[in-house]
């Protein structure tokens, strides 16, 4: 599975730590930002969303300070189901019930171990389908 990751300046350090942890088990494409210099988070949300849509069966991880801005930006794209998650249960439900393909996280809201746990849960939880499939189709 192709995995894309992107962030703004507020989440740069968290993105770098997550990317390093994921590199052993996933092919991760880093779409930026690549420094602590101030940037505009919508640009990274858009870039990641377009990349996920261009690669079927791929997933994305977006980070900003709160996770809110990147989730709003990503969800402007038809076919993107970006879920802002604050804990492991959110990450699990976003996949199992909503078939989310982009995980949005707030680097200023969660510790690195919490972020890592949410990413692991998101990537390992399958979509349940069944009654949830119709609901996901309705959103499309």
C-alpha positions, 0 to 999 in steps of 0.5 A: 500500500502506498502511504502519503504523509504531509503537514504544515510547519506546526506538525513538522517534527511530529511528521518526521518522527511518524515517517521514521517509524513507518519507514520500516513497514510501509512505503511512505511518500513525504509531500512536505513541508520539509522545515519549520518555516511557516507554510499554508496548511491547505496547500499540503492538504490539497497535495496529499488529497490529490495524491491519494486520489491518483493512487487507488488503494493508497492512504494518507496521513495529514497533520497540522497543529490541531488537525482541523484545518487539514481535515477541512481542506482534504474533505473538499475532494470527492473520494477523500474521507478524511477523519480528524482523530483524537484517540485510538477509538476514533482512528479505529472507527474512522476505518471500520465504519467510515472507510476513511482514507486520510487520517488527520491529526493534531500535533499540538493536541496529542503526544507522539506516542498517542499519534503513533498509536492512532496511526498504527490503529488506522493502518491496521483496521479494515473496513467492515463493509456491510451496513456501513458500505451503503453509508459510505456510498451515500457520502460519495 
